[in-house]
Amino acid sequence: MVTKSVPRPPPIPPGPGQESVWDYPRPPRIEPTSKRIQVFHQGHLIVDTREAYRVLETAHPPVYYVPPESVQLPCLQATFQEMECRWKGRAILCNVEGPGFHLRHAAWSFIDPMPAFLAIQYYIAFHAHLLEKCLVEGEQVAPQPGGYYGGWITADVVGPFKGDVGTLDW
């Protein structure tokens, strides 16, 4: 089945303290962030760190990568399923497990990154749409549309965002 492309609406002008994802670069850029990143599921704290990176790419909300030592529960289970990003390299998908839950492919980690992304090697990113709550500086994020990409939308980021059906060529 071929999906028709959806015309991209004009970028939303950023307000004070906001960024437009249409000002992010392609290829993507990586930058450290000291913002507090927290991930919860079924009331269990999975991640709490101020030592993350964010990856910024045109049309995508930031994807946050946390250091493996910031994962609070012994809950990551690497799978044998991999994905390839032409910009960032080869990643492995991870299940997130804890008391009473098993979330298939809820996280991923670049095990063989491209040279520009070596800083996030083995760091972990989480799909917000599969977890109870993901926070940036205490603000609950909205997941990037579509369920495939892992961007986290906060009030300081404006779109439109790539991810929904028909937006893959944006």
C-alpha positions in Angstrom: 0.0 0.0 0.0 1.4 3.4 -1.0 0.7 6.3 1.4 0.1 9.7 -0.1 2.3 12.5 1.1 0.7 15.2 3.2 1.7 18.7 2.3 3.7 20.2 5.1 2.0 23.1 6.8 4.1 26.2 7.4 6.3 26.2 10.5 4.8 27.5 13.6 6.6 30.7 14.6 8.4 30.1 18.0 7.4 32.3 20.8 9.7 33.6 23.6 11.7 30.7 25.0 10.6 28.3 22.2 12.5 26.5 19.4 11.1 25.5 16.0 12.0 22.0 14.9 12.3 23.6 11.4 15.4 25.4 12.6 17.1 22.1 13.6 19.7 20.8 11.2 19.8 17.8 8.8 22.0 15.9 9.4 21.1 16.0 13.0 23.1 17.6 15.8 23.8 16.2 19.3 24.2 18.4 22.3 24.4 17.8 26.1 21.6 19.0 28.3 21.5 19.5 32.0 17.7 19.4 32.0 16.3 16.9 34.4 15.0 13.8 32.5 12.7 11.3 34.3 10.9 8.2 33.1 8.3 6.4 35.0 6.1 3.3 34.4 3.4 2.0 36.7 4.7 4.3 39.5 8.3 3.0 39.2 11.1 5.4 38.6 13.1 4.1 35.6 15.4 7.1 34.9 16.4 10.3 36.8 19.3 12.2 35.4 20.7 15.7 34.5 23.4 14.2 32.3 21.6 13.5 29.1 22.1 14.4 25.5 19.5 15.5 23.0 19.5 14.9 19.3 18.0 17.7 17.2 16.9 17.0 13.6 14.8 18.9 11.2 11.1 18.3 11.7 11.6 16.1 14.8 11.1 17.1 18.4 14.3 16.4 20.5 15.2 12.8 21.3 16.7 12.5 24.8 19.5 9.9 25.4 20.3 9.0 29.0 23.4 7.4 30.4 23.0 3.7 31.2 24.0 4.2 34.8 21.0 6.5 35.2 18.5 3.6 34.7 17.2 3.0 38.3 15.7 -0.5 37.8 17.5 -3.4 36.2 14.9 -3.2 33.6 16.5 -3.0 30.1 16.6 -6.2 28.1 18.4 -5.9 24.8 16.8 -7.7 21.9 18.3 -9.2 18.8 16.4 -6.6 16.7 18.4 -3.8 15.3 17.6 -0.6 13.4 19.8 1.5 11.2 19.8 5.3 11.0 21.7 6.8 8.1 22.8 9.7 10.3 23.4 8.1 13.7 24.4 4.5 12.9 23.3 1.1 14.1 21.1 0.7 17.2 19.6 -2.2 19.1 16.0 -2.2 20.4 15.4 -2.9 24.1 12.5 -4.1 26.1 11.7 -2.3 29.4 10.7 -4.6 32.2 9.8 -4.1 35.8 7.5 -5.4 38.5 4.4 -6.5 36.6 5.2 -5.0 33.2 7.0 -5.9 30.0 7.2 -3.2 27.3 8.4 -4.5 24.0 10.8 -2.2 22.1 10.2 0.7 24.4 13.8 1.9 24.3 16.8 1.7 22.0 20.6 2.3 22.2 23.2 3.0 19.5 25.7 0.3 19.7 27.6 1.2 16.6 27.1 4.9 16.1 28.6 7.1 13.3 31.6 9.1 14.5 29.6 12.3 15.1 27.4 10.4 17.5 30.0 8.5 19.6 29.0 10.5 22.7 25.6 8.7 22.8 27.1 5.2 22.3 25.2 2.8 24.7 23.0 5.7 25.9 19.3 4.9 26.0 16.3 6.6 24.5 12.7 5.8 25.4 9.5 5.9 23.4 7.2 8.2 25.5 4.1 6.7 24.0 4.8 3.3 25.6 5.6 4.6 29.1 3.4 6.0 31.8 5.2 9.3 32.1 8.3 10.9 30.7 9.3 14.3 32.1 11.7 17.1 31.0 12.3 19.5 33.9 9.1 18.3 35.5 6.9 18.8 32.3 5.2 15.7 31.0 6.1 15.2 27.4 3.8 14.4 24.5 5.2 11.7 22.2 6.2 12.5 18.6 3.3 11.5 16.4 3.2 8.1 14.6 4.8 5.9 17.2 8.0 5.2 15.2 10.2 8.1 16.0 11.1 8.8 19.6 10.9 12.6 19.9 9.6 14.2 23.1 7.4 17.3 22.6 7.5 19.9 25.3 6.0 23.4 25.5 9.3 24.9 24.4 9.3 23.2 21.0 7.0 24.0 18.1 6.3 22.1 14.8 4.6 20.9 12.8 6.3 17.5 13.6 7.1 14.7 11.3 5.7 11.2 12.2 2.1 11.0 11.2 1.0 9.0 8.1 2.1 11.0 4.9 4.8 13.0 6.6 7.8 10.8 6.0 9.1 12.9 3.1 9.1 16.1 5.1 
